[in-house]
C-alpha cells in the first residue's frame, strides 16, 4: 500500500522563497531586538527561475501586520557569468538572435560556440542584509 | 549574522548573507549520498500535466519486471490516482502530496525516503509534479533527470521551456502515434531540444503501447541493474 505525505503551501515557488525570506528577516529582527525593519536587500541572478516582481509582492504581503510592514524591498539583479571549457572565455552571455534561448539558458560559448560551458554566476537568490531600528 | 554598522543612534544594518536556494541544493546532495550509500539509482521524471509521466513509469516497470526492487515516489498536488496506477506494476509506491505547491523539493524527497523501505531497492523513480518550470530550479538529488514531452502539447513546448530541457539527461517524446493528427513535427521538436541540449538522447515513445521503452531503459542505464 502507498502512504501519503502532505504539505500545505500556496502555489508558485516565488511564494515559498518569499516565505523563507520573511521568516529569516523577522527572526533576525527579533534576535537583535529591533523595533522596526526599514529595508531588505536581495540579489537575484538573471538565470534564477524567480520573478523579482512576484518575490517583492509576496514579501510585502507577508510583512503586513509585522514590524517589517511597509519596509522597502530592494532587489538587485545579478548578471550571469559563464566560463567556457574549450576556449577559456570568461564573461557574460550574449546572443545575436532575438528569439534565442540564450537569455534564459546559455547553451553555448558566445566566443567559440562550444557547448562546454559552466554557469558560474546568475542562478542565486541571496538575502544580503536588512536595515532596522533598535 | 552580524551587525556591521550603525547609521545614527538607532538604525542598524544586519548582514544576513543567506542563499535561499542553497538549502535545497545541500539537501539534494544529502539525498544523493543516501542513494549512493544504498546503491540505488534515482531518476527524477519531469513533464507537463498529462504528458505521460505515470504511463512511462508503468511501461518501464512492466518492461524491467523487478517487482519490489523498484520503488516510486509519486508527486502530485492532492490525489493518490498515480500511486494506485503504479501499484499495479508491483513496485513499492509512496504518494507525496504537495498540497498546492508546484514542485517537489529535496526536503520532501528526504521525508519520503524515510518512510519508504529501501532495502533491496535498485531503482527509485521520482515522479515530479506536472510542471515544466518550477521543478527545474529544485534538484532532488536524483542521478538522472528525464523530461517527458508529448506531441499533444503542441509544437512549441520545447522552445517555450528551454530551461528544463537543458537540465535533462534523457528526453522522451510521448504519444508519437498522434503526431500526424496533432499536426506536430517530431523532428522539429527534436531539433529544438538539440539546440538547448545537444547531449541528451531524444527518444520517441508511445508509453501506452510500449514503443521506444527499451531505448529509454538503455538511456537511463537501467540495463546494468537487471
Interface residues (C-beta under 8 A of the other chain):
Chain A: X1 X2 X3 X4 X5 X6 X7 X8 X9 X10 X11 X12 X13 X16 X17 X20 X21 X24 X25 X28 X29 X31 X32 X34 X38 X48 X49 X50 X101 X104 X105 X107 X115 X123 X124 X125 X126 X127 X128 X129 X130 X131 X132 X133 X134
Chain B: X1 X3 X4 X7 X10 X11 X12 X13 X14 X15 X16 X17 X18 X19 X20 X21 X23 X74 X80 X83 X84 X87 X93 X94 X95 X96 X97 X98 X99 X100 X101 X102 X103 X108 X111 X112 X115 X133 X134 X136 X137 X138 X159 X162 X163 X166 X195 X196 X197 X198 X199
